[in-house]
């Protein structure tokens, strides 16, 4: 048993030794790149130089696999540079495992490649081992020079910049591998123009790629307005590479020259108490115009302790403008001396021997100004420029409102004269010697010239100086309110939409203020019959509503109203209400459809025929008139008396009835008419209708023009307006009583026609003067002759002697008739 065990151990040792020898032989044949552990490939890295000079393809490495050493396997690679971009960069000999690179590689574009390596069965292409992944790293080469981010670099530099760092930064970068000598660079100033002041490069904290320009000394705008600085950036690779950039410094002008006055002394003069510009002072400055370094700033250092003067800079001319801003009264002419200095808006910058001057500030340039103040006539001065006076409105005329208190240092007060310059309503007058202001009209607080209860009067006091001085005083008259205005209706016409509402708003106003205005008290005027148709609700307040108590026919209504203010002052008004059918949302009455007429050809022909016939008749009449001779009839007008031509509009006989002018009421009128009218007339329809309408209220069926707020419209309605018609009825009855029984029927038709015309008049036009009744029965003084109506057989019989002394009027008429008879050779 022991023998067998020993034999087995010996065989194992031999096998191990043999295997070890084979492994050492294989390792000598392979590259040291690949390492194997437990039959698995381990990742390794292959270095390739950037931009190798060639020739290509060049061998990179050789890959081995110890699983199969015969020709039954083949090698394959994939990944970046093979099956991925950039394609075709790497390849492998599938039999030997040699890896090739086919062209130069730029590290700045592809710094690293990741490639997979497989061993396949040559016949089946089956993978016989695990995949090997290895990296191809490109070794950097100094093939990039530093590059400036901006080239050229432009910077504005003020002339008064203190020496040190400039606000000019330079930044560059190198694309070679970071943190190597190939990418690290140094900046230096190669050259500058002009050479002074000296410009250098200064590092910035915590950065190696950004630098700043610095200088020592001073810039001089007058000598050089631009500097050009050439800067170089050089890396530390082998061989070193570099690039340059130009920095352009544009120098801007600063205040390096102090302003100077054109003259050391100036003279001017001004009248006392006169406020105006008195002098302009020019300066000289060598800095660039219209810059803070050249704009002047003036100040008064001496002589202006009371702040009577002010000096400002004219922005267009850069001059100093000296003005008097506060007047001073001098008893005599005096000379005031002012000391003025000038500086620039920007502090002065000075450079001596190439070094800026700090610490001491140079003294500004100064000038003397002599101001001659000429004494002048001082105007009168009121004790109070504004006086307040309190009065009630409607005061008595002659009330003294104000007597001024005034003083004048240069003139005699007794020689002053006063003048009103503001009195828009012409309510006051002023005594020219004493200045006493007195009312000449009643002052009304509700006048448009009174603002917020104050009436303003302005008066001038003028002395006798040379030139005359004028003082002004404003008198504010505060007017207390009185109850002198009754309430008024804002609108006396309104529309009530009968198909929508049963009321209209009534809005009064009162020009007086409280407590003489609202709340108002409202009453219905007129007869008691109105109260059965209308009511006011509320009866007190700022406004009210007129409410209809019944359904009213459409038409025009006249409602008398009484309105009292808070103190009981009453006013009577008439409100005109139109009740109608409204359309839309607005109070607009519904209108009738308009009539349209179209004439046909036949009608037009008849119209022209009528016109031609009328022209023919007029021509015939004209010819007939020319054939007749009209003779002037000389009249003997001696003792003709008063020549009066009376117009008689009657063609019938004279009436035995005369109008009774003493009618006082409708009741007495009816009694007189019953006693004087003939029985036949009492039976007519006109008379019966007049009796029904004698109460003053009428119901008519006609076409009435109605006010609708938005316009005028026509509609057929029953007019129920409470309009008294005493005048119309009296006129119609007077005319009818003056007629004889023979024309009763004609008078009835005429009365009906007149009544229709009167009813067609708009309610608001009834008081128009053209529609008022006229008196036709008065024809002047009575005649000496008797009325022809009284000539009867029973009165005079056959005695006709009275015809010889009828009167001068009849004699004139008889002479005319006699001459007419004689001219025609007519024998009576």
C-alpha positions in Angstrom: 0.0 0.0 0.0 2.8 2.3 0.9 4.5 1.6 -2.4 1.4 2.6 -4.4 1.1 5.8 -2.6 4.7 6.8 -3.1 4.4 6.0 -6.8 1.4 8.3 -7.2 3.2 11.2 -5.5 6.2 10.8 -7.8 4.0 11.0 -10.9 2.4 14.1 -9.7 5.7 15.8 -9.1 6.9 15.0 -12.5 3.8 16.3 -14.0 4.1 19.6 -12.1 7.7 20.1 -13.2 6.8 19.4 -16.8 3.9 21.8 -16.7 6.1 24.5 -15.2 8.6 24.3 -17.9 6.0 24.7 -20.6 4.6 27.8 -18.9 8.0 29.5 -18.8 8.5 28.8 -22.5 5.1 30.3 -23.4 5.6 33.4 -21.3 8.9 34.1 -23.1 7.0 34.0 -26.4 4.2 36.4 -25.3 4.3 40.1 -24.6 4.2 41.1 -21.0 1.0 43.1 -21.6 -1.4 40.1 -21.1 -1.8 38.6 -17.7 -3.9 35.5 -17.1 -5.4 34.3 -13.8 -7.7 31.3 -13.5 -8.1 31.1 -17.3 -9.6 34.7 -17.6 -8.2 37.7 -19.5 -7.3 40.8 -17.4 -7.6 44.5 -18.7 -4.3 46.1 -19.6 -3.3 49.4 -21.3 -1.3 50.0 -24.5 0.5 53.3 -25.1 0.6 54.8 -28.6 2.5 58.0 -29.4 0.4 60.9 -30.8 0.9 61.6 -34.5 3.6 58.9 -35.0 5.6 59.7 -38.1 5.0 56.2 -39.6 5.2 54.2 -41.9 1.7 52.8 -41.6 0.3 50.4 -40.8 2.5 50.2 -37.7 2.5 47.4 -35.1 1.0 48.3 -31.8 1.2 44.9 -30.0 0.7 41.1 -30.3 -2.1 39.3 -28.4 -1.8 35.6 -27.3 -4.2 33.0 -25.9 -2.9 29.8 -24.3 -6.1 27.8 -24.5 -5.5 26.6 -28.0 -2.0 26.8 -29.5 -2.8 25.2 -32.7 -4.4 26.6 -35.9 -7.9 25.7 -34.9 -8.6 29.2 -33.4 -8.5 32.8 -34.8 -8.4 36.3 -33.2 -10.8 39.2 -33.6 -11.1 42.8 -32.1 -14.0 45.2 -31.9 -14.8 48.6 -30.3 -13.5 52.2 -30.8 -11.3 52.6 -33.8 -12.5 49.3 -35.3 -16.3 48.9 -35.4 -17.0 52.3 -33.9 -15.7 55.8 -34.8 -13.1 56.4 -36.0 -13.5 53.4 -38.2 -10.5 51.5 -39.6 -8.0 52.9 -37.2 -7.0 49.5 -35.7 -6.8 46.0 -37.2 -5.6 42.5 -36.0 -3.9 39.6 -37.8 -6.5 36.8 -37.0 -3.8 34.1 -37.2 -0.9 35.7 -35.2 -2.8 38.2 -33.0 -0.7 41.2 -34.2 -2.6 44.6 -33.7 -1.8 47.4 -36.3 -2.6 51.2 -36.4 -3.2 52.6 -39.8 -2.9 56.4 -39.5 -1.7 59.2 -37.1 -3.9 59.9 -34.1 -4.5 63.4 -32.6 -4.6 63.1 -28.9 -6.6 66.3 -28.6 -9.4 64.6 -30.5 -9.1 61.0 -29.3 -7.1 60.7 -26.1 -8.1 57.0 -25.3 -9.6 54.0 -27.2 -11.4 51.0 -25.6 -11.0 47.8 -27.6 -12.4 44.2 -27.0 -10.3 41.0 -28.0 -12.0 37.6 -28.7 -10.6 34.1 -29.5 -12.9 32.2 -31.9 -13.1 28.7 -33.3 -11.9 28.9 -36.9 -14.5 26.6 -38.2 -17.6 27.5 -36.2 -16.7 31.1 -35.2 -17.7 30.1 -31.7 -16.1 32.0 -28.8 -13.6 29.6 -27.1 -12.6 32.0 -24.2 -13.7 35.0 -22.3 -13.5 38.5 -24.0 -10.4 40.6 -23.3 -10.9 44.4 -23.0 -7.8 46.6 -23.3 -7.3 50.4 -23.6 -5.1 52.2 -26.2 -3.9 55.5 -24.6 -2.4 58.2 -26.9 0.7 59.7 -25.4 0.7 63.6 -25.6 3.1 65.4 -27.8 3.7 69.3 -27.7 2.0 70.1 -30.9 -0.3 73.0 -29.8 0.8 76.5 -28.9 -1.0 78.7 -26.4 -4.0 80.7 -27.9 -5.4 84.0 -26.6 -9.2 84.1 -26.1 -9.4 87.6 -27.5 -7.1 89.2 -30.0 -6.8 92.2 -30.2 -7.9 93.4 -26.8 -9.4 97.0 -26.6 -9.7 98.8 -23.3 -10.6 102.4 -22.4 -8.3 103.9 -19.8 -9.1 107.2 -18.0 -6.2 109.6 -18.0 -6.3 110.1 -14.3 -6.1 106.3 -13.5 -3.7 105.9 -10.6 -0.6 103.7 -11.2 -1.1 100.0 -10.6 -3.3 97.4 -12.2 -5.3 98.3 -15.3 -8.8 97.1 -16.0 -7.4 95.0 -18.9 -7.3 91.2 -18.6 -5.5 88.7 -20.9 -6.6 85.1 -21.0 -5.1 82.2 -23.1 -5.3 78.4 -23.2 -3.2 75.4 -24.5 -4.9 72.3 -25.9 -2.1 69.9 -25.0 -2.5 67.5 -22.1 -3.5 69.3 -18.9 -1.0 69.7 -16.0 2.0 68.9 -18.2 4.8 71.1 -19.4 3.2 71.0 -22.9 0.1 73.0 -21.6 1.8 75.3 -19.1 2.7 78.8 -20.5 4.1 82.1 -19.4 2.9 85.6 -20.6 5.3 88.5 -21.1 5.2 92.0 -22.7 7.2 91.9 -25.9 6.8 95.6 -26.8 4.7 98.8 -26.3 4.1 102.1 -28.1 4.7 104.7 -26.8 7.2 103.5 -24.3 6.1 105.6 -21.3 4.6 104.8 -18.8 6.0 101.3 -18.4 3.4 98.5 -18.8 3.9 95.0 -17.4 2.1 91.7 -16.8 0.8 90.8 -13.4 -0.5 87.4 -12.3 -4.0 87.0 -10.9 -4.8 85.1 -7.7 -5.6 81.3 -8.1 -5.3 81.2 -11.9 -2.5 80.6 -14.3 -4.3 81.3 -17.6 -5.6 84.9 -16.8 -3.2 87.8 -16.4 -3.6 91.6 -16.0 -1.8 94.6 -17.4 -0.2 96.9 -14.9 1.7 100.2 -15.2 3.9 102.7 -13.3 3.7 106.5 -13.8 1.0 108.6 -15.5 -0.9 108.7 -18.7 -0.9 112.0 -20.6 -3.9 112.5 -22.9 -2.3 115.5 -24.5 0.8 113.4 -25.5 -0.7 110.0 -26.4 -4.3 109.1 -26.9 -3.7 105.4 -27.6 -1.2 102.7 -26.5 -0.4 99.4 -28.3 1.1 96.6 -26.2 2.3 93.3 -27.7 2.0 90.3 -25.3 3.5 86.8 -25.8 2.3 83.5 -24.3 5.0 80.6 -24.5 4.5 77.0 -23.2 7.2 74.9 -21.6 7.1 71.8 -23.8 9.8 70.4 -26.0 10.2 72.2 -28.3 8.4 75.2 -26.7 5.6 76.8 -28.7 4.2 80.4 -28.4 1.7 83.0 -29.8 1.1 86.8 -29.4 -1.8 89.2 -28.9 -2.1 93.0 -29.1 -3.7 95.1 -26.3 -5.0 98.5 -27.4 -5.4 101.1 -24.6 -7.5 104.1 -25.6 -6.9 107.0 -23.2 -9.9 109.2 -22.3 -9.4 112.8 -21.3 -9.7 113.7 -17.6 -9.5 116.9 -15.7 -5.8 117.7 -15.8 -6.2 121.5 -16.5 -7.9 123.8 -14.0 -10.5 126.3 -15.4 -9.5 130.0 -15.5 -11.7 133.2 -15.6 -11.4 135.3 -18.7 -10.9 138.4 -16.5 -10.0 138.9 -12.9 -12.7 141.6 -12.3 -16.2 142.2 -13.6 -18.7 145.1 -13.2 -22.5 145.1 -13.4 -25.5 147.0 -12.1 -29.2 146.3 -11.1 -32.2 148.2 -9.8 -33.0 147.5 -6.2 -35.8 144.8 -5.6 -35.3 143.8 -9.2 -34.9 140.0 -9.7 -33.2 139.0 -12.9 -29.9 137.9 -14.6 -27.3 140.6 -14.2 -24.0 139.1 -15.6 -22.5 136.2 -17.6 -18.9 135.2 -16.8 -16.8 133.2 -19.3 -13.9 130.8 -18.5 -11.1 129.0 -20.3 -10.5 125.3 -20.0 -8.0 123.1 -22.0 -9.7 119.8 -21.3 -12.1 118.2 -23.8 -15.3 120.2 -24.0 -18.6 118.8 -22.6 -16.9 116.3 -20.3 -16.8 116.3 -16.5 -13.2 117.4 -16.7 -14.2 120.7 -18.5 -17.7 121.5 -17.2 -17.5 124.4 -14.8 -18.9 124.7 -11.3 -19.3 128.2 -10.0 -19.7 129.3 -6.4 -19.9 132.7 -4.5 -17.4 132.7 -1.7 -17.8 136.3 -0.3 -20.4 139.0 -0.4 -23.6 136.8 -0.5 -24.2 136.4 3.2 -27.9 137.1 2.8 -28.3 134.8 -0.2 -29.5 137.6 -2.5 -27.5 136.3 -5.4 -27.1 133.0 -7.3 -24.7 131.8 -9.9 -25.3 128.8 -12.2 -23.6 127.2 -15.2 -25.1 127.6 -18.6 -24.9 124.0 -20.0 -24.6 125.2 -23.6 -21.9 127.9 -23.2 -20.3 126.8 -19.9 -20.6 130.4 -18.7 -21.4 131.4 -15.2 -24.9 133.2 -15.0 -25.1 135.6 -12.0 -28.7 136.5 -11.0 -30.5 138.4 -8.2 -32.9 136.0 -6.5 -33.9 138.0 -3.5 -34.5 141.7 -3.5 -33.2 144.1 -0.9 -34.4 147.6 -0.2 -31.6 150.2 -0.2 -32.0 153.8 0.9 -29.4 154.8 -1.5 -27.3 153.4 -4.3 -24.6 151.0 -3.1 -21.9 148.8 -4.6 -21.7 145.1 -3.5 -18.5 143.2 -4.1 -18.7 139.5 -4.8 -15.9 136.9 -4.9 -16.6 134.0 -7.3 -14.5 130.9 -7.8 -14.7 128.2 -10.4 -13.9 124.4 -10.5 -14.7 121.4 -12.6 -17.2 118.7 -12.0 -14.3 116.2 -11.9 -11.5 116.6 -9.3 -8.3 118.0 -10.7 -5.6 115.3 -11.5 -2.0 116.4 -11.7 1.2 114.5 -12.6 4.7 115.9 -11.9 7.8 114.2 -13.3 5.9 111.1 -14.3 4.4 110.7 -10.8 0.8 111.5 -9.8 0.5 114.3 -7.2 -1.5 113.3 -4.1 -2.4 114.9 -0.8 -2.5 118.7 -1.5 -5.3 120.2 -3.5 -4.6 123.2 -5.7 -6.6 126.4 -4.9 -9.4 127.2 -7.4 -9.3 130.2 -9.7 -11.3 133.3 -8.4 -12.6 136.6 -9.8 -14.1 139.8 -8.3 -17.6 141.1 -9.3 -18.7 144.6 -8.4 -22.5 144.9 -8.4 -23.9 148.5 -8.4 -27.4 148.4 -6.8 -29.4 151.5 -7.9 -32.0 152.8 -5.5 -35.5 153.0 -7.1 -39.0 154.0 -6.2 -40.4 151.5 -3.7 -44.1 150.6 -4.3 -46.8 151.0 -1.7 -47.1 148.0 0.7 -50.5 146.9 2.1 -50.5 145.8 5.7 -52.0 142.5 4.6 -51.6 141.4 1.0 -54.8 139.4 1.4 -57.8 140.6 3.4 -60.8 138.5 4.4 -64.3 140.2 4.7 -67.5 138.5 5.8 -70.9 139.6 4.7 -74.3 138.1 4.0 -75.6 138.0 0.4 -78.2 140.4 -0.8 -76.8 143.1 1.5 -77.6 146.8 1.1 -75.9 148.8 -1.5 -73.3 151.2 -0.2 -71.9 148.8 2.4 -68.2 149.5 3.1 -66.3 146.2 2.7 -62.7 147.3 3.3 -60.5 150.3 4.1 -56.8 149.6 3.5 -53.9 150.2 5.8 -50.8 151.0 3.7 -47.3 152.4 3.9 -44.8 153.8 1.4 -41.2 154.6 2.3 -40.5 156.7 -0.9 -43.8 158.5 -1.5 -46.5 160.5 0.3 -49.4 158.2 1.3 -51.9 161.1 0.7 -50.9 161.1 -2.9 -51.7 157.5 -3.5 -54.5 156.5 -5.9 -56.4 153.3 -5.8 -57.8 151.2 -8.7 -60.0 148.1 -8.9 -58.3 145.6 -11.2 -60.5 142.5 -10.5 -64.2 142.8 -10.0 -65.8 140.3 -12.4 -69.4 141.0 -11.4 -68.9 144.8 -11.0 -70.4 144.7 -7.6 -68.0 147.2 -5.9 -66.3 150.5 -6.4 -63.2 152.0 -4.8 -62.5 155.5 -3.6 -59.4 156.6 -5.6 -58.0 158.6 -2.7 -58.8 156.5 0.4 -59.0 153.0 -1.1 -62.3 152.4 0.6 -64.2 149.6 -1.2 -68.0 150.0 -1.3 -70.7 147.8 -2.8 -72.7 149.3 -5.7 -74.8 146.2 -6.5 -76.4 143.5 -4.4 -74.0 140.6 -4.0 -75.6 137.2 -4.8 -73.9 134.1 -3.4 -75.3 132.0 -6.2 -73.7 134.1 -8.9 -71.3 132.2 -11.2 -68.6 134.7 -10.2 -68.7 133.4 -6.6 -66.4 130.4 -6.1 -67.0 128.3 -3.0 -68.9 131.1 -1.4 -66.0 133.6 -1.9 -66.0 136.7 -4.2 -62.6 137.9 -5.0 -61.7 141.6 -5.5 -58.2 142.9 -6.3 -57.2 146.5 -5.7 -54.0 148.3 -6.7 -52.4 151.2 -4.8 -50.3 153.4 -7.2 -47.8 156.1 -5.9 -46.5 159.2 -7.8 -42.9 158.0 -8.1 -40.8 157.7 -11.2 -41.6 155.2 -12.4 -44.9 154.8 -10.4 -44.9 151.9 -7.9 -47.8 149.6 -7.5 -48.9 147.6 -4.5 -51.6 144.9 -4.7 -54.1 143.7 -2.2 -56.6 140.8 -2.7 -59.9 141.2 -0.8 -61.8 137.9 -0.3 -65.4 138.5 0.4 -67.0 135.5 2.2 -70.7 135.6 1.4 -73.2 134.1 3.9 -76.1 132.2 2.4 -79.8 133.4 2.7 -82.9 131.6 1.6 -83.4 133.6 -1.5 -83.9 130.8 -4.1 -87.0 128.7 -4.3 -86.7 125.0 -5.4 -86.7 124.4 -9.1 -87.5 121.4 -11.2 -84.4 120.0 -13.0 -86.6 118.9 -15.9 -90.2 120.0 -16.5 -90.9 117.4 -19.2 -90.8 113.6 -18.7 -92.1 110.4 -20.2 -94.0 107.7 -18.4 -94.0 104.3 -20.1 -97.6 103.2 -19.6 -96.8 99.7 -20.7 -94.0 99.3 -18.1 -94.3 101.6 -15.0 -96.9 103.7 -13.3 -94.6 106.5 -12.0 -92.0 109.0 -13.0 -89.2 110.6 -11.0 -89.4 114.2 -9.9 -86.0 115.8 -9.1 -85.9 119.3 -7.8 -82.8 121.5 -7.1 -82.1 124.5 -4.9 -79.2 127.0 -5.5 -79.1 127.7 -1.7 -77.0 125.7 0.7 -78.2 124.0 3.9 -80.3 124.7 5.8 -82.1 126.5 3.0 -82.3 123.6 0.5 -83.4 120.0 0.9 -85.1 118.0 2.3 -88.0 119.3 0.2 -91.8 119.0 0.8 -94.0 118.1 -2.2 -97.7 118.9 -2.8 -100.0 118.5 -5.8 -101.5 121.8 -7.0 -104.6 122.4 -9.0 -108.1 121.1 -8.2 -109.0 118.1 -6.0 -109.8 116.1 -9.1 -106.0 115.7 -9.7 -105.6 113.8 -6.4 -107.9 111.0 -7.7 -105.5 110.5 -10.6 -102.1 111.2 -9.2 -100.1 111.2 -5.9 -96.6 112.1 -4.8 -94.5 109.5 -2.8 -92.6 110.4 -0.7 -93.9 113.8 0.2 -90.6 114.8 1.8 -87.0 114.2 0.8 -84.4 115.2 -1.8 -86.7 113.9 -4.6 -90.0 112.2 -5.1 -92.1 110.1 -7.6 -95.3 111.1 -9.3 -97.5 108.0 -9.3 -100.6 107.4 -11.4 -103.5 106.0 -9.3 -105.5 104.7 -12.3 -104.7 103.3 -15.7 -104.5 106.5 -17.9 -105.1 106.8 -21.6 -102.0 107.7 -23.6 -101.6 111.4 -24.0 -100.1 114.6 -22.6 -100.7 115.5 -19.0 -100.0 118.8 -17.2 -99.5 118.4 -13.4 -99.2 121.5 -11.2 -96.8 120.9 -8.3 -95.8 122.9 -5.2 -92.3 122.4 -3.7 -91.1 123.8 -0.4 -87.5 123.9 0.9 -86.5 123.1 4.4 -87.4 126.6 5.6 -90.8 126.6 3.9 -90.0 128.8 0.8 -92.4 127.5 -1.8 -92.4 127.5 -5.6 -95.1 126.4 -8.0 -94.2 124.5 -11.1 -96.0 122.6 -13.9 -94.7 119.1 -14.8 -95.5 117.9 -18.4 -95.9 114.2 -18.5 -96.3 112.2 -21.7 -97.9 108.8 -21.1 -97.2 106.4 -24.0 -96.3 102.9 -25.1 -92.5 102.6 -24.9 -90.2 100.4 -26.9 -86.7 99.1 -25.9 -85.0 99.8 -22.6 -85.0 103.6 -23.1 -88.0 105.8 -22.4 -88.8 106.2 -26.1 -92.5 106.3 -27.3 -93.5 103.9 -30.1 -93.7 105.8 -33.4 -96.3 105.5 -36.2 -95.2 104.0 -39.4 -94.3 106.8 -41.8 -96.6 107.5 -44.8 -95.1 107.1 -48.2 -96.6 108.3 -51.5 -95.5 107.4 -54.9 -96.8 109.2 -58.0 -97.4 107.2 -61.2 -96.9 108.4 -64.7 -100.6 109.4 -65.0 -100.5 111.5 -61.9 -97.3 113.3 -63.0 -98.9 114.1 -66.3 -102.0 115.5 -64.7 -99.8 117.6 -62.4 -97.9 119.1 -65.4 -101.2 119.8 -67.2 -102.6 121.7 -64.2 -99.5 123.8 -64.0 -99.7 124.7 -67.7 -103.4 125.6 -67.3 -102.6 127.8 -64.4 -99.9 129.6 -66.4 -102.3 130.2 -69.3 -104.9 131.7 -66.9 -102.4 134.0 -65.4 -101.3 135.2 -68.8 -104.9 135.9 -69.8 -105.5 137.8 -66.6 -102.3 139.9 -67.2 -103.5 140.8 -70.7 -107.0 141.8 -69.5 -105.6 144.0 -66.8 -103.5 145.9 -69.2 -106.6 146.7 -71.3 -108.3 148.6 -68.5 -107.5 152.2 -67.4 -107.5 153.0 -63.8 -108.1 156.7 -62.9 -107.1 158.4 -59.8 -110.1 159.8 -58.0 -109.3 163.1 -56.3 -110.9 163.4 -52.9 -112.0 166.4 -51.0 -110.6 165.6 -47.6 -111.6 168.8 -46.0 -113.3 168.2 -42.7 -112.7 164.5 -43.1 -112.1 164.0 -39.5 -110.0 161.0 -38.3 -109.4 158.7 -41.2 -109.5 155.2 -39.9 -109.7 152.0 -42.0 -111.3 149.2 -40.0 -111.0 145.6 -41.2 -114.3 143.8 -41.1 -114.1 140.0 -41.4 -117.8 139.6 -41.7 -119.9 139.4 -44.8 -123.4 139.1 -43.1 -125.5 141.7 -41.4 -124.5 143.2 -38.1 -125.4 141.3 -35.0 -127.8 142.6 -32.3 -125.7 140.8 -29.7 -122.6 142.2 -28.2 -120.0 140.4 -26.1 -120.3 140.7 -22.4 -116.8 141.8 -21.2 -117.7 141.3 -17.6 -117.6 137.5 -17.7 -115.9 136.3 -14.5 -116.4 132.6 -14.5 -117.8 129.8 -16.6 -121.0 129.7 -14.6 -121.8 133.4 -15.2 -120.9 133.0 -18.8 -123.4 130.2 -19.2 -126.2 132.3 -17.6 -125.5 135.3 -19.9 -125.4 133.1 -22.9 -128.7 131.4 -22.1 -130.3 134.8 -21.7 -129.0 136.3 -24.9 -128.6 133.5 -27.4 -131.4 132.8 -29.8 -133.4 129.6 -29.3 -132.4 128.3 -32.7 -128.8 128.5 -31.8 -129.3 126.8 -28.4 -130.3 123.6 -30.3 -127.0 123.4 -32.4 -124.4 120.6 -31.8 -121.7 123.2 -31.3 -123.5 124.8 -28.4 -124.1 121.5 -26.7 -120.5 120.5 -27.2 -119.3 123.8 -25.7 -121.5 123.3 -22.7 -119.9 120.0 -22.1 -116.4 121.4 -22.4 -117.1 124.5 -20.3 -115.6 122.9 -17.2 -112.1 123.3 -18.7 -111.3 119.6 -19.3 -111.7 118.1 -22.7 -111.7 114.6 -24.3 -110.7 114.7 -27.9 -110.0 112.0 -30.5 -107.3 113.4 -32.8 -103.8 113.0 -34.0 -101.5 114.7 -31.4 -97.8 115.5 -31.6 -96.3 114.1 -28.4 -93.0 114.7 -26.7 -91.1 111.5 -26.2 -87.8 112.6 -24.7 -85.9 111.3 -27.6 -88.0 113.0 -30.3 -91.5 113.9 -31.4 -94.0 111.3 -32.7 -97.6 111.2 -33.9 -100.1 108.8 -32.4 -103.9 108.6 -32.2 -105.0 108.9 -28.6 -107.5 110.4 -26.2 -106.3 113.7 -24.9 -107.0 113.8 -21.2 -104.8 116.9 -20.4 -106.1 119.0 -17.6 -105.9 122.2 -19.7 -108.3 125.0 -18.9 -109.9 126.3 -22.1 -111.7 129.3 -20.7 -110.0 131.7 -23.2 -110.8 129.5 -26.2 -114.4 128.9 -25.2 -114.9 132.6 -24.4 -113.6 133.6 -27.8 -115.7 131.1 -29.7 -118.9 132.0 -27.7 -118.2 135.8 -28.3 -117.9 135.3 -32.0 -121.1 133.2 -32.2 -123.1 135.7 -30.1 -122.1 138.4 -32.6 -123.6 136.5 -35.5 -127.2 136.7 -36.7 -129.5 133.7 -36.8 -129.1 133.5 -40.6 -125.5 132.3 -40.4 -125.8 130.0 -37.3 -125.0 126.8 -39.3 -121.9 128.4 -40.9 -120.7 129.6 -37.5 -121.1 126.1 -36.1 -118.8 124.6 -38.7 -116.3 127.4 -38.3 -116.2 126.9 -34.5 -115.7 123.2 -34.9 -112.8 123.9 -37.3 -111.2 126.4 -34.9 -111.6 124.0 -32.0 -109.9 121.2 -33.9 -107.0 123.5 -34.7 -106.6 124.6 -31.1 -106.6 121.0 -29.9 -103.8 120.1 -32.3 -101.4 122.6 -30.6 -98.8 121.0 -28.5 -99.4 121.4 -24.7 -96.0 123.1 -24.2 -96.8 125.6 -27.0 -100.2 126.8 -25.7 -98.7 129.8 -24.0 -96.7 130.8 -27.1 -97.7 134.5 -28.0 -98.7 133.5 -31.6 -101.4 131.2 -30.2 -102.9 133.6 -27.7 -106.4 134.9 -28.5 -106.7 138.4 -30.0 -109.4 141.0 -29.4 -111.2 141.8 -32.6 -114.3 143.7 -31.3 -112.4 147.0 -30.5 -112.0 149.2 -33.6 -111.1 152.6 -32.2 -113.4 155.5 -31.1 -117.1 155.4 -31.8 -118.6 157.1 -34.8 -121.0 160.0 -34.8 -123.5 158.2 -37.0 -125.9 155.6 -35.9 -125.4 151.9 -36.5 -126.9 150.7 -39.7 -128.5 147.9 -37.8 -130.7 150.5 -36.1 -132.0 151.9 -39.4 -135.6 150.7 -39.6 -138.9 152.2 -40.9 -140.3 152.4 -37.5 -137.5 154.6 -36.2 -137.4 157.4 -38.7 -140.2 156.9 -41.2 -139.8 158.8 -44.4 -137.6 161.5 -42.9 -134.2 161.1 -44.4 -132.7 164.4 -43.5 -130.2 162.8 -41.1 -128.4 161.5 -44.2 -127.1 165.0 -44.8 -125.1 165.1 -41.6 -123.9 161.5 -41.1 -120.3 162.6 -40.5 -116.9 163.2 -42.2 -116.1 159.5 -42.7 -119.4 158.9 -44.5 -118.9 162.1 -46.6 -115.5 160.8 -47.8 -117.1 157.4 -48.7 -119.9 159.2 -50.5 -117.5 161.4 -52.5 -115.6 158.3 -53.7 -118.8 156.6 -54.8 -120.1 159.8 -56.5 -117.0 160.1 -58.6 -117.2 156.5 -59.6 -120.8 157.0 -60.8 -120.0 160.1 -62.7 -117.0 158.5 -64.5 -119.3 155.8 -65.8 -122.0 158.3 -66.9 -124.6 156.5 -64.8 -127.8 158.4 -64.1 -129.6 157.7 -61.0 
